[in-house]
Amino acid sequence: MYQYDAHDQALVDQRVDQFRDQVARRLSGDLTEDQFKPLRLMNGLYLQLHAYMLRVAVPYGTLSGDQMRVLAHIARRYDRGYGHFTTRQNIQYNWIKLEEAPDILADMARVQMHAIQTSGNCIRNVTADPWAGVAPDEIEDPRVTAEILRQWSTLHPEFSFLPRKFKIAITGAPNDRAAVKVHDIGLRMHRDPDSGEAGYEVIVGGGLGRTPVIGKTIRRFLPKDHLLSYLEAIMRVYNAHGRRDNIYKARIKILVDALGIDAFRDQVEAEWQALKDGPLTVPAETYAAIRARFALPPYDEGLTGSVSTLRLDEAADPALARWIRANVAPHRVPGYGIVNVSLKAPGQIPGDATASQMERIADLADRYSLGEVRVTKDQNLVLPHVRLDDLPALWRALDAADLASPNVGLVSDIIACPGLDYCSLANARSIPLAQALSERFADMARAQDIGELHINISGCINACAHHHVGHIGILGVDQKGKELYQITLGGRSDDNATLGKVVGPAVPADRAVELIAGFVDTYLAIRHPGERFIDTVARTGTAPFKETLHAAA
């Protein structure tokens, strides 16, 4: 994995010193809250309902065991014993004291971590496929590109005060596990059919929130050496023309829609002509130098077998077999598997991990995954380098820490934002509903019979839990002081990204769980053999599910 050089380390150390001085001036009264707010936001510090919340950057979702231990230390020392992994592959803490925030940044800096640009109107943490570098279907490791973008965008003088926040996602595989079509810029790796050269499809103007939009392709193939100059051209057009008079109309998706993709492309191409062969050209040796920092770890040689050929029926424990079937994915190296660690045990708050669990994951990463952990956009974790013959021992260790739920991608693998329990923007609670649904679908045998089904719950229209692209999306709304939930069906965030459709009026919390259960029962009654929930909805539309809604009214 990537290691800081002297420049990286100096940058985060200086940022700690700067923020320590800013906090001291705020506490002494030398800075007002209005003066302090943009400074704290650029260091990931929000003021929420009950306390400050600190969002820590996990670039492209990759962590070392030592970094995970420091995250556990922060949870235990500065918070209430846990942290919350987010859909942007970051982690946040909800009970931070302002006077202790600089000490947290200092602790992080010692293990090459920071909170820079995890908030504010800037380019946020670049996200990537959590199976990067080890997925069998991958063209190239997208973390190399993500790291180039991190270095380019960090404290970029032209793009630190954009019209609105800006998010970029990258996938290096044809199977999109990074949701690139619902980001301000999405990058998909392709090979040029003539030369075989790897490059990018560039997608622009995607995003969720108040105005959900699926991004549009602005360039089918972009050679890698032109990546920075082309993205700089996009950013300049957005920075020049994006609206600053209306926060609800400020995202790039609004600009692309207003101009039309063809007119927007024309402006980008015109801007690009002045940039494309200049100093932003990325030399092949730069790619090679950064790629070397992501070299695959030293795998044991001579191992055989794969997850697909593992004889699960001979596993000594049926529970182990169920976990392998649900949570272990094929690896590019024979004899290894990608282990997905669920943070969604029945009744658990989605994405939360205790300090003890984080320490346990760190120890298991060092012992079984060559010291590496990944964070996913689905609020789970990944151990990317596990020998197949280590799976039984790893499963037992995870089970002892309540981290072995065999439900990745299933109905109880729910994505949820913190909602009204913490967030000052929320209209309704997300956490209690997620807990109730996970308990309703706690029977793992039945969950595996139901098959792949993604439920996403957002406490407000900002859509931090990506409810628009959940197979079942749930949005918290406030109607005359009552917390209600609007339900959408048929959303997806993969390479066939689609926005879900509203199925009826919002329902109260005490009806939501049984209504969702009714939708699942409807699916089981009408599905074709081997048909997933999302495929059934695509085939039938929402009409059969609306009948379920009306029958339950």
C-alpha positions in Angstrom: 0.0 0.0 0.0 1.0 3.6 -0.5 3.5 5.1 2.0 4.0 8.8 2.7 7.1 10.4 1.4 8.8 13.4 3.2 6.5 15.9 1.5 3.3 14.1 2.5 4.4 13.8 6.1 5.5 17.5 6.3 2.1 18.5 4.9 0.0 16.7 7.6 2.4 17.7 10.4 2.1 21.4 9.4 -1.7 21.0 9.2 -1.8 19.7 12.8 0.2 22.7 14.0 -2.0 25.1 12.0 -5.2 23.7 13.4 -3.9 23.6 16.9 -3.4 27.3 16.7 -6.8 27.9 15.1 -8.6 25.9 17.8 -6.7 27.8 20.5 -7.8 31.1 19.0 -11.4 29.9 18.8 -11.4 28.8 22.5 -9.9 32.1 23.6 -12.5 34.0 21.6 -10.1 35.5 19.1 -12.0 33.7 16.4 -15.8 33.8 16.1 -17.7 30.7 15.1 -18.3 32.2 11.6 -14.6 32.8 11.2 -13.7 29.4 12.6 -16.3 27.4 10.7 -14.5 27.2 7.3 -11.2 26.4 9.0 -12.7 23.4 11.0 -14.6 22.1 8.0 -11.4 21.9 5.9 -10.1 19.7 8.7 -13.2 17.5 8.8 -14.8 18.9 12.0 -18.5 19.3 12.0 -20.8 20.7 14.7 -23.7 18.2 15.0 -26.7 17.9 17.2 -24.9 16.9 20.4 -21.2 17.4 19.9 -18.5 17.9 17.3 -18.1 15.1 14.7 -14.7 14.4 13.2 -14.5 12.7 9.8 -11.2 11.0 9.1 -10.0 10.5 5.5 -9.2 6.9 4.4 -7.9 7.5 0.9 -9.5 5.0 -1.5 -10.5 3.0 1.5 -7.1 1.4 2.2 -5.7 1.0 5.8 -2.8 -0.7 7.4 -3.2 -2.7 10.7 -1.3 0.0 12.5 -3.7 2.7 11.2 -6.7 0.7 12.3 -5.2 0.4 15.8 -4.9 4.2 15.9 -8.6 4.5 14.8 -9.4 2.2 17.7 -7.3 4.4 20.1 -9.2 7.5 18.9 -12.6 5.8 19.5 -11.6 4.7 23.1 -9.6 7.9 24.1 -11.6 10.7 22.5 -15.1 9.3 21.7 -17.4 6.8 23.3 -15.7 3.6 22.3 -16.7 3.3 18.7 -16.4 4.8 15.2 -18.7 4.9 12.2 -17.5 3.8 8.7 -19.2 5.8 6.0 -20.3 5.4 2.3 -17.2 7.4 1.3 -14.9 4.8 2.8 -14.0 7.2 5.6 -14.6 6.9 9.4 -16.2 9.5 11.6 -16.5 10.0 15.4 -19.6 11.6 16.8 -18.6 12.8 20.3 -15.5 14.9 19.9 -14.4 17.7 22.2 -13.1 20.8 20.4 -10.1 21.2 22.6 -9.0 17.6 21.9 -9.4 17.7 18.1 -5.8 18.8 17.4 -4.5 15.9 19.6 -6.5 13.5 17.4 -5.0 14.9 14.3 -1.5 14.6 15.8 -2.2 10.9 16.7 -3.3 10.3 13.1 -0.4 12.1 11.6 2.0 9.6 13.3 0.5 6.8 11.2 0.1 8.8 7.9 -3.5 9.8 8.3 -5.4 13.1 8.3 -8.8 14.7 8.0 -7.9 17.2 5.3 -10.8 17.9 2.8 -13.2 15.5 4.3 -15.6 18.5 4.4 -15.9 21.9 2.7 -16.5 22.9 -0.9 -13.5 21.1 -2.3 -12.6 17.8 -3.8 -13.4 15.2 -1.1 -11.8 11.8 -0.5 -11.4 9.9 -3.8 -13.1 6.5 -3.5 -12.3 3.3 -5.3 -13.2 -0.4 -5.7 -12.6 -2.0 -2.3 -11.3 -5.1 -4.1 -8.7 -3.0 -5.9 -5.5 -4.9 -6.9 -6.9 -8.3 -6.1 -10.1 -8.6 -8.1 -9.9 -11.2 -11.0 -11.8 -9.0 -13.4 -9.6 -5.9 -12.9 -7.9 -4.2 -15.8 -5.6 -2.1 -13.6 -5.4 -1.2 -9.9 -7.5 2.0 -9.6 -5.7 3.0 -6.4 -2.8 4.2 -8.4 -5.1 6.6 -10.2 -6.8 7.6 -6.9 -3.4 8.4 -5.4 -2.4 10.6 -8.3 -5.7 12.4 -7.9 -5.2 12.7 -4.1 -1.8 14.4 -4.7 -3.3 16.7 -7.4 -6.4 17.7 -5.5 -5.0 18.2 -1.9 -5.0 21.9 -1.1 -5.3 22.7 -4.8 -5.3 26.5 -4.8 -7.9 26.8 -7.6 -10.3 24.2 -6.3 -10.3 24.7 -2.5 -13.4 26.9 -2.6 -15.7 25.4 -5.3 -19.4 26.2 -5.7 -20.1 23.0 -3.7 -18.5 19.8 -2.5 -17.0 17.5 -5.2 -16.7 13.8 -5.3 -14.8 11.4 -7.5 -14.9 7.6 -7.8 -12.8 5.2 -9.8 -13.2 1.6 -10.8 -10.5 -0.5 -12.6 -12.9 -3.3 -13.5 -15.9 -3.7 -15.9 -18.0 -4.7 -12.9 -18.5 -1.4 -11.1 -18.0 -1.7 -7.3 -17.4 2.0 -6.8 -20.7 3.5 -8.0 -19.0 5.7 -10.5 -22.2 6.8 -12.2 -23.5 8.7 -9.2 -20.5 10.9 -8.6 -19.5 14.3 -9.8 -16.8 12.6 -11.8 -16.7 8.9 -12.3 -13.8 7.1 -14.0 -14.0 3.6 -15.5 -10.9 1.8 -16.7 -11.0 0.5 -20.3 -8.6 -0.8 -22.8 -8.4 0.8 -26.2 -9.5 -1.8 -28.7 -6.8 -0.9 -31.2 -3.7 -0.3 -29.1 -4.7 -2.3 -26.0 -3.6 0.7 -23.9 -5.4 1.2 -20.6 -7.3 4.5 -20.2 -10.5 5.9 -18.7 -14.1 6.5 -19.6 -15.0 9.8 -18.0 -18.5 10.2 -16.6 -19.6 13.6 -15.3 -22.6 15.1 -13.5 -23.8 12.2 -11.4 -24.9 12.6 -7.9 -27.7 11.9 -5.4 -29.2 14.2 -2.8 -32.1 16.6 -3.5 -31.8 16.2 -7.3 -30.6 12.6 -8.1 -28.9 12.2 -11.4 -27.1 9.3 -13.2 -23.9 10.7 -14.7 -23.3 11.0 -18.4 -20.2 10.0 -20.4 -18.3 13.0 -21.5 -15.4 11.1 -23.1 -15.4 7.4 -24.1 -11.6 6.9 -23.8 -9.0 9.2 -22.2 -5.3 8.1 -22.3 -3.8 8.0 -18.8 -1.2 10.6 -19.4 -4.0 13.2 -20.0 -6.0 12.4 -16.9 -5.0 15.4 -14.8 -5.3 17.9 -17.6 -8.8 16.7 -18.6 -10.1 16.7 -15.0 -8.6 20.1 -14.5 -10.5 21.3 -17.6 -13.7 19.9 -16.1 -13.1 21.6 -12.8 -12.3 24.9 -14.4 -15.6 24.9 -16.3 -17.5 24.0 -13.2 -15.7 26.5 -11.0 -16.3 29.3 -13.5 -20.0 28.6 -14.2 -21.3 26.6 -11.2 -23.9 28.5 -9.2 -22.9 30.1 -5.9 -26.1 31.9 -5.3 -28.2 28.8 -4.4 -26.8 25.9 -2.4 -29.4 23.6 -3.8 -28.4 24.4 -7.4 -24.6 24.4 -6.9 -23.5 20.9 -7.8 -22.0 20.1 -11.2 -24.9 17.9 -12.1 -27.1 21.1 -12.2 -24.6 22.8 -14.5 -24.4 19.8 -16.8 -28.2 19.6 -17.0 -28.6 23.3 -17.6 -26.1 23.4 -20.4 -26.7 19.9 -21.8 -23.9 17.3 -22.0 -22.9 18.3 -25.5 -22.5 22.0 -24.7 -20.7 21.2 -21.5 -18.3 18.8 -23.4 -17.6 21.6 -25.9 -16.5 24.0 -23.1 -14.4 21.3 -21.4 -12.7 20.4 -24.7 -12.0 24.1 -25.4 -10.4 24.5 -21.9 -8.5 21.2 -22.4 -6.8 22.3 -25.5 -4.7 24.8 -23.5 -3.8 22.2 -20.9 -3.5 18.8 -22.6 0.2 18.9 -23.5 1.4 21.1 -20.6 2.8 20.4 -17.2 -0.3 18.4 -16.1 0.7 15.6 -18.4 1.4 12.6 -16.3 4.6 10.9 -17.5 4.7 7.1 -17.7 7.5 7.1 -15.1 5.3 8.9 -12.6 2.6 6.2 -13.0 5.3 3.5 -12.6 6.7 5.1 -9.5 3.3 5.3 -7.8 2.3 1.9 -9.1 5.4 0.5 -7.4 4.0 1.6 -4.0 1.0 -0.6 -4.7 3.0 -3.6 -5.6 1.2 -6.8 -4.6 2.5 -8.2 -1.3 4.6 -11.4 -1.1 2.0 -14.2 -1.5 2.9 -17.7 -0.6 3.7 -19.6 -3.8 2.4 -23.0 -4.9 -1.1 -22.7 -3.4 -3.9 -24.1 -5.4 -7.7 -23.9 -5.3 -10.2 -21.0 -5.5 -13.4 -20.1 -3.7 -15.4 -21.4 -6.6 -13.9 -24.9 -6.3 -13.8 -24.9 -2.5 -16.0 -27.8 -1.4 -18.3 -26.0 1.0 -20.4 -29.2 1.6 -17.4 -30.8 3.2 -16.9 -27.9 5.6 -16.9 -29.2 9.2 -19.4 -26.5 10.2 -22.5 -25.5 8.1 -22.2 -22.0 9.6 -18.7 -21.7 8.2 -19.9 -22.9 4.8 -22.6 -20.3 4.8 -20.1 -17.5 5.7 -17.7 -18.6 3.0 -20.5 -18.6 0.4 -21.7 -15.1 1.4 -18.6 -13.2 2.4 -15.6 -14.7 0.5 -15.0 -13.6 -3.1 -12.5 -15.0 -5.7 -9.0 -13.6 -5.7 -6.7 -13.1 -8.7 -4.0 -15.3 -7.0 -4.7 -19.0 -6.7 -5.1 -20.2 -3.2 -6.3 -16.8 -1.8 -9.7 -15.2 -1.2 -11.1 -11.7 -0.6 -12.8 -11.8 2.8 -15.7 -9.3 3.3 -16.2 -8.5 6.9 -19.8 -7.6 7.8 -20.4 -4.7 10.2 -24.1 -5.6 10.1 -24.7 -8.2 12.8 -28.5 -8.4 13.7 -29.4 -5.3 15.7 -26.0 -3.6 15.1 -25.8 0.0 13.9 -24.7 -0.3 10.2 -21.1 0.8 9.8 -20.3 1.0 13.5 -17.3 -0.8 15.0 -16.2 -0.7 18.6 -12.6 0.0 19.6 -12.2 -3.6 20.5 -13.5 -4.8 17.1 -11.2 -2.4 15.3 -8.2 -3.7 17.3 -9.3 -7.3 16.5 -9.5 -6.5 12.8 -6.0 -5.0 12.9 -4.6 -8.1 14.6 -6.4 -10.4 12.1 -5.2 -8.2 9.2 -1.6 -8.6 10.3 -2.0 -12.4 10.9 -4.1 -13.4 7.9 -4.2 -10.5 5.3 -0.6 -9.3 5.0 -1.4 -6.3 7.2 -4.0 -4.6 5.0 -7.7 -3.7 5.5 -10.1 -2.0 3.2 -13.3 0.1 3.9 -16.2 -0.3 1.4 -18.9 2.1 0.3 -21.4 -0.4 1.8 -20.0 0.4 5.3 -18.2 -3.0 5.7 -14.6 -4.0 5.8 -12.4 -6.2 3.6 -9.4 -8.4 4.3 -8.0 -8.6 0.8 -5.2 -11.2 1.0 -6.4 -14.3 2.9 -5.2 -17.8 2.2 -8.1 -20.2 1.6 -6.7 -22.7 4.2 -6.8 -19.9 6.8 -10.5 -19.3 6.3 -11.7 -21.6 9.2 -9.4 -20.0 11.7 -10.2 -16.5 10.5 -13.9 -17.2 10.6 -13.7 -18.4 14.2 -11.8 -15.3 15.3 -14.3 -13.0 13.6 -17.2 -14.9 15.1 -15.7 -14.3 18.6 -15.7 -10.6 17.9 -19.3 -10.6 16.5 -17.9 -9.8 13.0 -18.8 -13.0 11.2 -22.4 -12.4 10.0 -22.7 -14.2 6.7 -24.9 -11.5 5.1 -22.7 -9.4 2.7 -25.0 -8.3 -0.1 -28.1 -9.8 1.5 -31.2 -8.2 2.9 -29.7 -7.5 6.4 -26.6 -5.9 5.0 -28.3 -2.5 5.3 -26.6 0.8 4.6 -27.7 3.7 6.8 -26.6 7.2 7.7 -26.5 8.4 11.4 -29.8 10.1 10.8 -31.6 12.2 13.4 -29.8 10.5 16.3 -26.8 12.6 15.4 -27.2 14.7 12.3 -28.6 18.3 12.5 -29.8 18.0 8.9 -31.8 14.8 9.3 -35.6 14.7 9.3 -36.0 11.1 10.7 -34.0 8.4 12.5 -32.2 5.9 10.3 -30.5 3.8 13.0 -33.6 2.3 14.8 -35.2 1.4 11.5 -32.0 -0.3 10.2 -31.7 -2.2 13.5 -35.3 -3.3 13.4 -35.0 -4.5 9.8 -31.8 -6.4 10.4 -33.5 -8.2 13.3 -36.6 -8.9 11.1 -34.3 -10.6 8.6 -31.9 -12.2 11.0 -32.6 -15.7 9.8 -29.5 -16.3 7.6 -30.9 -19.3 5.8 -33.9 -17.3 4.7 -31.7 -14.3 3.8 -29.6 -16.4 1.5 -32.8 -17.8 -0.1 -33.9 -14.2 -0.7 -30.5 -13.6 -2.3 -28.9 -10.3 -3.3 -31.0 -7.4 -2.0 -29.7 -4.0 -0.9 -31.6 -1.7 1.5 -30.4 1.9 1.9 -31.8 4.3 4.6 -31.2 8.0 4.5 -32.4 10.3 7.3 -32.8 13.2 4.9 -32.8 14.2 1.2 -29.0 14.7 1.3 -28.8 10.9 0.7 -25.7 10.1 2.6 -26.8 6.4 2.6 -27.4 6.5 -1.2 -31.1 5.5 -0.8 -31.9 6.5 -4.4 -29.8 3.6 -5.7 -30.8 1.0 -3.1 -32.8 -2.0 -4.4 -35.1 -0.8 -1.7 -34.5 2.8 -0.8 -35.9 4.5 2.4 -35.9 8.2 2.9 -36.8 9.9 6.2 -39.2 12.8 5.8 -40.8 15.2 8.3 -44.5 15.8 7.9 -45.9 18.2 10.5 -43.4 17.0 13.1 -43.9 13.3 12.4 -41.1 11.1 11.2 -42.2 9.2 8.1 -40.4 7.1 5.5 -40.8 7.3 1.7 -39.9 4.1 -0.1 -38.4 3.6 -3.6 -37.8 0.4 -5.5 -35.5 -0.6 -8.3 -32.4 1.5 -7.7 -28.9 0.2 -8.3 -25.4 1.7 -8.3 -23.5 -0.8 -10.4 -22.6 -0.6 -14.1 -26.3 -0.5 -14.9 -27.0 2.3 -12.4 -30.6 3.3 -12.1 -32.6 5.6 -9.7 -35.4 3.9 -7.7 -39.0 4.8 -8.2 -41.3 6.0 -5.4 -44.0 3.4 -4.7 -46.5 5.4 -2.7 -47.0 7.8 0.2 -44.6 8.0 3.1 -45.4 5.6 6.0 -44.7 5.8 9.7 -41.9 3.9 11.3 -44.2 1.4 13.0 -45.4 0.3 9.5 -42.1 0.4 7.6 -40.6 -2.9 8.8 -43.7 -5.0 7.9 -44.1 -3.2 4.7 -40.6 -4.0 3.6 -41.1 -7.6 4.7 -44.3 -7.6 2.5 -42.3 -6.4 -0.5 -39.8 -9.2 0.1 -42.7 -11.7 0.3 -44.1 -10.3 -3.0 -40.8 -10.8 -4.7 -40.5 -14.4 -3.5 -44.0 -15.1 -4.8 -43.4 -13.7 -8.3 -39.7 -14.2 -9.0 -38.5 -16.4 -11.8 -36.0 -19.2 -10.9 -32.6 -17.6 -10.1 -34.0 -14.1 -10.5 -32.7 -11.4 -8.1 -34.9 -8.9 -6.5 -33.6 -6.1 -8.7 -34.2 -8.2 -11.8 -37.8 -8.9 -10.7 -38.5 -5.2 -10.2 -37.0 -4.4 -13.6 -39.2 -7.1 -15.2 -42.5 -6.4 -13.5 -42.2 -2.7 -12.6 -43.5 -1.5 -9.3 -47.1 -2.4 -9.8 -47.1 -5.7 -7.8 -45.4 -3.9 -4.9 -47.8 -1.1 -5.0 -50.6 -3.7 -4.5 -48.7 -4.9 -1.4 -48.5 -1.3 -0.1 -52.2 -0.7 -0.7 -53.2 -4.0 0.9 -51.2 -3.0 4.0 -52.8 0.4 4.3 
